[in-house]
Amino acid sequence: MEDHKEELLHFIEAHCLVRKEGIKLASGRTSNFYLDCRVALMDPKALPIIAELVLAKIDELPLRPVAIGGAIVGAVPITAAVILLSSRGHGLPLSGFMVRKDVKEHGLQKKIENPPAPGSPVAIVEDVVTTGGSTIRAIEAAEEAGLKVTAIIPVVDRGEGGADAIRKRAPRAVYSPLIKLEDIEDLRPTIAP
């Protein structure tokens, strides 16, 4: 799996990473770098690598989840890729679920689409963790639906306090990012800001 991680880092360096002073993040903070992981989540080479790495993390868990999911938008392509890959010879296939930011005002007015049965162990995925806000909202929604969050697997942890906030909110869950801040500190982007 180390080869897959290196491939993902090379992709991030070439296509997702921008270094520039004063970039405003979704959290409201400013930074001197930006990771546009949506590029990787929509790329036919990068997304399968992410799915392989997430499944490898899931295979290491003491309690294997029956489903994987997270907040719309970032978690949706990860979830789709992982459930597809899991159905092709990676142990028991995983199902997927999506957590909406707000309850729909029409239809069945669901906060979570396609949740497994209450009590089921699940993993939460995320593209980038900064403060952990959207991940924590996904954890809370999953728990409100009676699910047992056993793992949180972001593609990238920016190292800005989100991991601590997530661990505080879900202390029994395994927090295991694919890429950490120290992995990207020496990367030199090839895309202009």
Backbone bond lengths (Angstrom), bond angles and torsions (degrees), N, CA, C in turn:
res aa  C-N    CA-C-N  psi(-1)  N-CA   C-N-CA  omega(-1)  CA-C   N-CA-C  phi
1 M - - - 1.446 - - 1.530 112.20 -
2 E 1.323 116.37 -19.95 1.470 119.54 179.24 1.526 110.43 -61.14
3 D 1.347 117.47 -35.21 1.468 120.86 176.92 1.528 110.70 -62.36
4 H 1.347 116.47 -41.47 1.465 120.50 178.77 1.524 110.66 -63.71
5 K 1.311 116.62 -39.91 1.463 119.79 179.21 1.528 109.95 -63.44
6 E 1.323 117.53 -42.96 1.467 121.02 178.22 1.529 111.00 -62.80
7 E 1.330 116.70 -41.52 1.467 120.36 177.09 1.527 110.81 -60.28
8 L 1.340 116.11 -43.03 1.459 120.21 179.66 1.524 110.63 -65.05
9 L 1.317 117.67 -41.72 1.468 120.86 178.20 1.527 111.25 -62.02
10 H 1.326 117.12 -41.27 1.476 120.11 177.43 1.524 110.89 -63.28
11 F 1.343 116.48 -40.39 1.464 119.97 178.18 1.528 110.29 -63.64
12 I 1.327 116.47 -46.12 1.469 120.91 179.35 1.524 110.28 -58.54
13 E 1.310 116.60 -44.97 1.463 121.03 -179.66 1.529 111.29 -60.67
14 A 1.313 116.33 -43.00 1.467 121.04 -175.65 1.527 114.00 -80.39
15 H 1.350 118.14 -28.91 1.459 119.55 -168.92 1.529 116.77 -128.37
16 C 1.330 118.36 -16.33 1.469 119.79 -171.13 1.522 115.00 -118.89
17 L 1.311 117.29 -23.05 1.457 121.48 -171.52 1.519 111.69 -95.62
18 V 1.329 114.94 128.88 1.469 122.03 174.83 1.522 106.92 -125.76
19 R 1.322 116.16 131.31 1.468 120.99 174.91 1.525 108.30 -109.73
20 K 1.332 115.75 122.91 1.457 122.11 -178.62 1.527 107.40 -166.13
21 E 1.287 117.42 141.10 1.466 121.20 179.68 1.529 110.62 -70.31
22 G 1.325 115.59 142.74 1.456 121.68 170.37 1.513 116.95 74.18
23 I 1.325 118.44 28.69 1.464 120.88 177.72 1.533 108.48 -76.40
24 K 1.329 116.78 125.89 1.468 120.71 178.96 1.529 109.51 -83.97
25 L 1.317 115.42 129.47 1.461 122.18 -179.34 1.523 110.27 -97.50
26 A 1.330 116.39 165.83 1.467 121.63 178.72 1.525 111.19 -58.92
27 S 1.321 117.26 -28.81 1.463 121.78 179.71 1.521 112.27 -71.46
28 G 1.347 117.14 -12.24 1.456 121.64 -175.78 1.524 112.26 96.36
29 R 1.320 116.25 -13.64 1.463 121.13 178.17 1.529 109.82 -75.55
30 T 1.326 115.49 164.04 1.462 119.78 172.28 1.521 108.62 -112.29
31 S 1.315 115.50 154.72 1.460 121.42 -176.10 1.519 110.12 -145.97
32 N 1.324 115.03 164.26 1.466 119.78 175.55 1.534 111.46 -98.56
33 F 1.336 116.53 6.77 1.470 119.37 172.01 1.524 109.99 -148.16
34 Y 1.321 114.66 153.58 1.457 121.84 179.75 1.517 108.26 -132.65
35 L 1.331 115.64 135.97 1.459 121.86 176.59 1.516 108.38 -113.05
36 D 1.301 116.73 108.83 1.456 120.33 177.25 1.522 108.30 -92.59
37 C 1.330 115.43 78.78 1.463 120.38 -176.80 1.517 112.92 -68.87
38 R 1.339 117.68 -14.14 1.466 118.80 177.18 1.519 110.52 -60.79
39 V 1.333 116.61 -29.39 1.466 119.79 176.11 1.527 109.66 -60.39
40 A 1.324 116.69 -45.92 1.471 120.80 179.09 1.522 111.60 -67.04
41 L 1.340 116.22 -35.04 1.465 119.89 -177.75 1.526 112.81 -72.43
42 M 1.319 117.04 -13.37 1.460 121.17 179.13 1.525 112.22 -114.82
43 D 1.321 116.83 12.67 1.458 120.90 -177.82 1.535 110.51 -101.91
44 P 1.340 118.18 133.88 1.461 120.53 -176.53 1.529 113.74 -69.45
45 K 1.322 118.78 -15.07 1.469 120.90 176.20 1.528 110.81 -95.53
46 A 1.325 117.23 -42.95 1.468 121.03 -174.56 1.520 113.08 -74.84
47 L 1.333 118.30 -41.63 1.467 119.94 -176.07 1.533 112.57 -61.42
48 P 1.329 120.22 -42.74 1.471 118.29 176.46 1.530 113.28 -62.95
49 I 1.332 116.99 -32.44 1.468 120.13 176.58 1.523 109.60 -65.41
50 I 1.328 116.21 -44.54 1.466 120.55 177.51 1.529 110.03 -59.17
51 A 1.332 116.93 -44.56 1.467 120.51 179.91 1.529 111.06 -61.22
52 E 1.313 117.84 -42.89 1.471 121.46 178.16 1.528 111.01 -60.73
53 L 1.335 116.12 -44.31 1.462 120.50 -179.46 1.523 111.83 -66.36
54 V 1.328 117.30 -40.34 1.470 120.52 177.81 1.525 110.01 -64.62
55 L 1.331 117.24 -44.48 1.472 119.55 178.96 1.518 111.65 -63.17
56 A 1.326 117.70 -36.22 1.465 120.63 176.95 1.535 110.11 -62.57
57 K 1.334 116.61 -40.54 1.467 120.30 176.78 1.530 110.39 -64.06
58 I 1.323 116.85 -42.38 1.463 121.30 179.56 1.523 110.55 -62.71
59 D 1.331 116.99 -40.72 1.467 120.84 179.80 1.528 112.51 -63.76
60 E 1.335 117.80 -21.92 1.470 121.96 179.52 1.524 112.88 -87.21
61 L 1.324 117.78 -9.59 1.460 120.70 -175.13 1.527 111.85 -70.77
62 P 1.333 116.83 144.91 1.464 119.30 177.32 1.531 112.94 -66.90
63 L 1.333 116.60 -29.56 1.464 122.00 176.42 1.525 107.70 -126.67
64 R 1.326 115.93 111.63 1.463 119.75 -177.47 1.531 109.87 -72.45
65 P 1.331 117.11 129.25 1.462 119.54 176.81 1.529 111.09 -70.27
66 V 1.325 115.37 158.06 1.462 120.01 175.39 1.523 110.83 -96.50
67 A 1.348 115.46 -14.28 1.464 120.20 -178.92 1.524 109.34 -148.17
68 I 1.325 113.51 159.70 1.455 121.63 -179.93 1.521 107.59 -135.88
69 G 1.330 116.55 144.63 1.455 119.03 179.07 1.509 111.00 -179.43
70 G 1.305 114.81 -172.19 1.457 119.93 -179.59 1.507 110.25 172.73
71 A 1.327 113.80 -165.34 1.451 121.02 -173.61 1.526 112.30 -72.48
72 I 1.333 113.99 138.49 1.459 120.11 170.63 1.523 105.31 -66.11
73 V 1.223 123.66 129.53 1.443 136.18 25.66 1.532 109.92 -111.34
74 G 1.332 117.07 -36.52 1.459 120.96 -170.42 1.505 115.46 -58.50
75 A 1.308 118.37 -36.93 1.463 120.75 -175.65 1.522 113.66 -79.29
76 V 1.313 118.29 -19.20 1.465 120.37 -172.19 1.533 113.09 -63.53
77 P 1.343 120.41 -51.54 1.461 117.82 179.12 1.526 113.11 -65.73
78 I 1.336 116.92 -34.07 1.469 119.56 177.33 1.517 109.31 -62.89
79 T 1.324 115.63 -48.34 1.465 120.98 179.98 1.525 110.87 -57.62
80 A 1.315 117.31 -48.20 1.467 121.02 -178.39 1.523 110.94 -60.66
81 A 1.320 117.26 -44.92 1.470 120.55 -178.77 1.525 111.43 -65.61
82 V 1.326 116.48 -40.96 1.468 120.12 -178.35 1.526 111.18 -68.47
83 I 1.339 117.85 -43.45 1.470 118.03 -179.00 1.529 110.78 -67.36
84 L 1.314 116.92 -35.03 1.466 119.59 176.83 1.525 110.36 -64.53
85 L 1.325 116.93 -47.23 1.458 120.87 179.90 1.526 111.47 -64.92
86 S 1.333 117.08 -38.10 1.466 120.40 -179.48 1.522 111.92 -65.26
87 S 1.321 116.54 -24.30 1.471 120.00 -179.72 1.525 111.86 -80.55
88 R 1.321 116.42 -2.09 1.468 121.03 -176.85 1.525 111.97 -116.00
89 G 1.330 116.06 52.70 1.451 119.96 171.44 1.511 116.83 92.43
90 H 1.309 118.91 20.70 1.468 121.85 176.49 1.520 109.67 -107.91
91 G 1.299 117.42 65.01 1.464 119.65 -178.42 1.514 110.53 68.58
92 L 1.317 115.62 -150.08 1.463 119.91 179.09 1.518 109.72 -72.90
93 P 1.333 117.15 134.64 1.464 119.32 178.37 1.529 111.49 -62.77
94 L 1.314 115.29 142.69 1.460 122.07 175.90 1.518 109.33 -92.34
95 S 1.322 116.53 149.69 1.458 119.53 169.00 1.526 107.14 -99.29
96 G 1.321 116.11 172.07 1.456 120.22 -177.77 1.513 112.08 -126.06
97 F 1.334 115.49 156.17 1.458 121.43 175.14 1.526 108.60 -144.16
98 M 1.331 115.22 159.00 1.462 121.74 179.68 1.528 108.65 -126.65
99 V 1.326 115.60 139.94 1.461 121.47 177.51 1.522 107.93 -107.16
100 R 1.323 116.06 120.96 1.458 120.97 178.22 1.529 110.07 -79.51
101 K 1.314 115.92 150.67 1.464 120.08 175.99 1.522 110.07 -66.86
102 D 1.317 115.68 -40.72 1.463 121.78 178.78 1.522 108.86 -131.67
103 V 1.325 115.86 151.66 1.459 120.59 176.03 1.521 108.36 -66.25
104 K 1.337 116.20 135.71 1.461 119.93 177.38 1.526 110.01 -62.48
105 E 1.324 115.97 146.22 1.460 120.17 177.99 1.529 111.61 -93.84
106 H 1.316 117.21 3.08 1.457 120.92 179.35 1.528 108.52 -134.17
107 G 1.298 116.11 178.88 1.465 120.43 179.30 1.520 111.37 60.56
108 L 1.325 116.05 -134.38 1.461 120.94 -176.97 1.527 112.86 -90.25
109 Q 1.315 117.39 0.56 1.464 123.84 175.21 1.534 111.94 52.77
110 K 1.322 115.48 54.52 1.461 121.53 -178.19 1.524 111.82 -93.60
111 K 1.320 115.16 143.65 1.464 121.71 171.84 1.535 109.16 -87.31
112 I 1.332 115.46 -35.62 1.469 121.43 179.08 1.517 108.78 -120.27
113 E 1.313 115.35 129.46 1.463 120.98 175.60 1.528 109.03 -95.38
114 N 1.316 117.07 128.11 1.454 126.01 175.99 1.532 114.51 63.56
115 P 1.332 119.14 45.02 1.463 118.44 177.49 1.527 110.83 -71.57
116 P 1.338 117.21 148.32 1.464 118.44 172.58 1.527 109.90 -72.75
117 A 1.305 116.94 -179.35 1.468 121.96 -178.48 1.523 111.09 -62.29
118 P 1.331 117.43 145.35 1.467 119.97 175.97 1.534 110.70 -51.98
119 G 1.332 115.01 141.55 1.461 121.25 -178.12 1.510 113.85 91.97
120 S 1.330 116.95 -10.65 1.467 120.71 -178.32 1.522 111.38 -71.22
121 P 1.343 116.94 140.22 1.462 119.79 173.98 1.530 110.16 -76.05
122 V 1.335 116.82 135.63 1.463 121.52 -178.79 1.528 110.38 -135.78
123 A 1.332 114.91 158.07 1.464 122.27 172.84 1.521 107.96 -112.83
124 I 1.318 115.68 139.63 1.463 122.47 175.82 1.527 107.83 -101.43
125 V 1.335 116.41 131.11 1.460 120.86 175.83 1.525 109.10 -114.55
126 E 1.329 114.93 157.95 1.460 122.31 -177.25 1.525 107.30 -154.26
127 D 1.332 116.68 152.90 1.460 117.67 177.01 1.528 110.72 -79.31
128 V 1.324 118.27 -59.57 1.468 121.62 -178.54 1.521 109.70 -131.62
129 V 1.332 116.47 133.14 1.464 121.89 174.73 1.522 108.42 -106.90
130 T 1.335 115.25 123.82 1.467 121.36 173.25 1.529 107.15 -113.38
131 T 1.312 117.91 -77.23 1.469 121.34 177.49 1.526 111.36 -91.73
132 G 1.329 116.99 -16.64 1.461 121.43 -179.27 1.510 114.56 89.65
133 G 1.333 117.98 2.36 1.466 121.55 -174.52 1.516 114.87 -56.35
134 S 1.330 117.94 -51.46 1.472 118.95 -177.19 1.526 111.02 -70.21
135 T 1.312 117.28 -32.35 1.466 120.54 177.54 1.528 110.00 -66.78
136 I 1.321 116.45 -43.12 1.470 120.54 178.71 1.525 110.40 -63.61
137 R 1.322 118.22 -39.74 1.476 120.40 176.67 1.530 110.29 -62.05
138 A 1.328 117.69 -38.57 1.469 120.61 178.08 1.524 110.92 -67.23
139 I 1.328 116.77 -40.54 1.469 120.82 176.98 1.528 109.73 -60.84
140 E 1.323 116.15 -47.39 1.469 120.40 -178.82 1.523 111.63 -61.91
141 A 1.327 117.10 -42.46 1.469 120.25 179.13 1.526 110.58 -64.20
142 A 1.337 116.52 -41.61 1.466 120.23 178.84 1.529 110.29 -62.52
143 E 1.318 116.46 -44.18 1.463 119.60 -179.88 1.525 111.66 -67.32
144 E 1.338 117.21 -36.54 1.467 120.21 176.25 1.525 111.20 -62.16
145 A 1.327 116.66 -28.86 1.462 121.35 177.85 1.532 111.55 -84.82
146 G 1.333 116.49 3.32 1.454 120.65 177.45 1.510 114.66 86.26
147 L 1.325 117.87 12.13 1.458 121.46 -179.13 1.526 110.88 -86.00
148 K 1.317 115.96 154.56 1.464 121.86 179.84 1.534 108.34 -105.73
149 V 1.327 116.68 105.64 1.467 121.09 -179.37 1.524 108.03 -77.17
150 T 1.333 115.92 113.59 1.460 120.96 -177.68 1.522 112.95 -105.61
151 A 1.349 117.12 -15.56 1.465 120.09 -178.83 1.516 110.40 -154.62
152 I 1.329 114.65 148.06 1.463 122.47 172.93 1.521 105.93 -127.35
153 I 1.342 116.59 121.79 1.463 121.61 -174.59 1.529 109.67 -128.24
154 P 1.328 117.77 92.86 1.462 119.27 173.78 1.527 110.82 -84.37
155 V 1.322 115.70 155.22 1.465 119.08 174.04 1.527 108.53 -68.19
156 V 1.338 117.41 -48.73 1.468 121.75 -178.36 1.526 110.30 -131.74
157 D 1.328 115.44 134.36 1.461 121.97 169.62 1.523 106.43 -107.64
158 R 1.328 116.79 115.66 1.468 122.25 -177.32 1.529 113.54 -72.11
159 G 1.332 117.76 -7.44 1.454 120.24 178.83 1.513 113.89 71.37
160 E 1.336 117.20 34.85 1.465 120.78 -177.02 1.522 112.41 -118.65
161 G 1.320 116.64 30.96 1.458 120.46 175.03 1.515 115.66 99.66
162 G 1.312 117.63 -11.45 1.461 120.23 -179.05 1.516 113.19 -62.42
163 A 1.323 116.85 -39.42 1.467 120.15 -179.43 1.519 110.91 -60.30
164 D 1.330 116.89 -44.42 1.468 120.48 179.37 1.522 111.25 -63.28
165 A 1.332 116.91 -42.90 1.463 120.48 179.53 1.525 110.76 -63.39
166 I 1.322 116.82 -41.04 1.465 121.24 179.70 1.524 110.35 -67.04
167 R 1.333 116.31 -45.59 1.474 119.75 179.42 1.532 111.14 -62.26
168 K 1.320 116.59 -35.85 1.466 120.29 178.03 1.523 110.50 -66.49
169 R 1.345 116.78 -39.76 1.463 121.37 -178.91 1.525 112.49 -74.91
170 A 1.342 116.83 -33.84 1.470 121.42 -177.84 1.535 109.24 -131.28
171 P 1.340 117.39 69.16 1.463 120.47 -172.48 1.530 115.38 -64.84
172 R 1.310 117.78 -21.89 1.474 120.01 -178.76 1.528 112.58 -90.97
173 A 1.309 116.62 -10.31 1.471 119.97 -179.19 1.524 110.03 -84.96
174 V 1.315 115.94 148.99 1.465 122.09 174.85 1.528 107.65 -80.10
175 Y 1.338 116.49 126.84 1.466 121.42 176.09 1.520 106.88 -105.89
176 S 1.330 116.82 117.83 1.462 119.92 -171.54 1.531 112.21 -144.74
177 P 1.346 117.71 84.60 1.471 120.04 179.23 1.528 111.73 -70.01
178 L 1.326 115.70 150.73 1.464 120.49 175.71 1.521 110.80 -72.22
179 I 1.330 115.48 -41.41 1.466 122.68 -176.63 1.529 107.89 -128.84
180 K 1.347 116.21 134.72 1.466 121.57 177.74 1.525 109.27 -112.43
181 L 1.324 115.24 167.73 1.464 121.15 -179.46 1.522 111.50 -52.78
182 E 1.320 117.81 -44.62 1.470 119.83 -178.06 1.532 112.79 -62.83
183 D 1.334 116.82 -22.94 1.472 120.34 177.55 1.527 111.79 -72.70
184 I 1.335 117.01 -27.14 1.465 119.26 -174.71 1.520 113.85 -107.17
185 E 1.337 117.74 -6.25 1.466 120.39 -175.69 1.519 113.56 -57.33
186 D 1.326 117.76 -36.00 1.465 120.67 -177.37 1.522 113.86 -96.06
187 L 1.307 117.65 2.29 1.462 120.30 179.48 1.527 109.60 -70.66
188 R 1.299 115.76 143.18 1.469 122.48 177.33 1.519 108.64 -117.76
189 P 1.327 116.03 108.59 1.468 119.09 -176.24 1.528 111.31 -65.49
190 T 1.328 113.20 150.95 1.459 119.35 176.99 1.521 111.39 -105.59
191 I 1.341 117.23 -2.96 1.456 119.44 178.69 1.535 108.78 -99.41
192 A 1.297 115.87 144.03 1.471 121.21 -178.36 1.512 109.80 -82.38
193 P 1.355 116.72 148.22 1.463 120.03 177.54 1.508 111.71 -69.07
